[in-house]
Amino acid sequence: MRVLFILFAVLPILEIALLVNVGSIIGGWNTIGIVILTAFIGSYFVKREGISTLQTAQAKMQRNEMPGKELVEGLMLVVAGVLLVTPGFITDILGFMFVLPGTRHLLAAQVSKHMKMRVVMPGAGAGGAGPGASGFNTNGQQSPFGSDPFGGTDSPFNTSAKNKDDVIEGEYTDNTQNDEDKRLK
């Protein structure tokens, strides 16, 4: 909640104050020109780095590797693109931090590490409560993902609980008589 407050309330006020101060020093049109120039330069970098990240992710997928770092970097490039086209100097600085390879790799590594810790920790689901929040599945075995997402014995992976007399209800239409090409027979 604090992050959203900072993003939508404090950051625009700071941006406006900084734009007014810079405009009073170098002039209004020069300030507008700098903002437009940073948007063009930023969009060029986002495009270039995005293509590079996409190619790296495709190469990893062809080697049957998970492109986790590339996915995080791709998300950071999307955020960078939004920040760079938003008028202001603070958003431009943050956008360039997300788009330049050196800082992006460092930030992506930190974000990936933080995400791994949140995913791997037992009971770190929504609120950390509920069935299986202790980190054990319904069979009393340690679950590697914290809680049983299926909430009991109805798990599709639990073959012992499957009832062999399950009935799937539905409707169908016999189109074999209406098919003049006889494809359905």
N, C-alpha and C positions, 0 to 999 in steps of 0.2 A: 504494500500500500504506500509505503514511503517513497519507493522508486517512482510509482505513477504520479504521486504528488509533485515530486521533483521534476519529472518529465513535462507534466502538463501545466504546472503553475509557476515554479521557480525558474526553469530554464527559459521560457519565453520572455520573462521579465528581464533576466540577465542579458539575453540576446538583444532585446530592444535598447536597453541601457548602453550596451557596448556599441551597437550600431550608431546610436545618437552621438556618443562620445567620439568615435572614429570619424563620423560624418562632420562633426564640428572641427576636427583637426585637419582632415585632408579634403573635405568637401563632400557634399551629398552624392554628386554624380560619380566621383571617384570611388566612393564606398559601394555604390550600386554596381559599378564596373568590376570591382574586386569580387563581390558576391557572385556575379554572373560568371566571371572567369574561373573562380574556384568550383562552381557547379559544372562547367565544361571540362575542366581538368579532372575533376573527381569522376565524372561519368566515363571519361576515357580510361582511367585507371580501373574502375569497377568492371568495365567491359573486358579489358585486357586480363586482369587477374581472374575474372569469372571464367573466361575461356580456358585459362591455364589450370584452374582448379577443376573444372569439368573434365578436361583431358586426363588429369591425374586420377580423378575418381573412376573414369572409364577404364583406364589402364589397370587400376587395382581390381576392379570388378572382373576384368578379363583374366586376371590371375587368381580369381576366386578368393579375393581378400575383401574384407569389409572396409569401405571408405569412410570410416567414422570421422576422422580428422577433417577430411575434405567436405563432409556434410556440414560440420560445424563452421568451417571456413566459408562455405557457400552461404550459410545463413548470415554470417558476419558481413559478407559482401552485400547481401540484400539490405541489411541494416545500414551499412556504409552508404549505399546508393541513396537511401531515403535521407540520411543525415546530410549528405553532400548537396542534394538539391533543395534542402530546406534553407532558407536565407538565414545567415548568421555566421559568426566567426567561431563560436563555441561548438556548434554542430559540425562545422567544417573540420575543426581540429579533431573531434571525436571520429568523424567519418574517415579522415585520412589515417588515423590510427588503425581503424578497422580494415582499410584497403591496402595499405603498404605492407609488403610481405613480411618484413622483419617483426613489426609489432603484431600483425595479424597472427603469425605463427605462435608467438608467445601467448597472446590472449586466447587463441584456440586451444592451446595445450592446457591452460588453466581451466577453461570452460569444460573441456573434455574430462579432465580429472575430477572436477566438481560433479559433473553429471554421472560419471562412473560411480562415485561414492554414494550418490543418492539412489542409483538404481540397484547397486549390489547390496546395500545395507538391508538386513532383515527388518520388516515392519515399517519401511520408509514409504509406504503407500500413502493414500489419501488420508491424512490425519493419523496414520500409524495405528489405527484401531480397526476392529471388525474381525471377521472370521479369519483365522490364520495369521493375525498380525504378530503373533509371537515368533514367526519364522518357521513354523511347523505346518505341514499340510495336514489334511484330515486323517491320513493314515498314521499320524504320529511321527512321520519321517521329516528330517530337516529339508526344507524347501530352499533351493538356491536363490529364489526370487522374493523371499519374504513371505508372502501370503498366497493362498490358493485362489487364483482369479475366478474360479468357477464356484467357489463357496460350498464345497461339499463333495458328495459322491457322484454328482452329475457330471463330473469331468469327462470330456470326450476321450481322455487318455486312460481312464480307469475302466479296463475291459471286464473286470470281475463284477462291476455293478451294472453292466449292460443287461437289459432284459431281452431275451431272444424273441419275445412275443410282441415287440414294439410294432405299432401300426402307424404308418405315415398316411395321413388323409390328404386328399387333394382332388382336383377335377382335371379331366382331360377331354379333348375333342378328337374324334377319329376322323382324320382327314384323308384316309387312304382312298375313299370313293371319289373325293373331289379333285384328286391329283391326276390330271390328264397325262403327265409325263411318267407316271408310275415310279416316282423316286422314293416313295415311302414304303414300298412293299419289299 
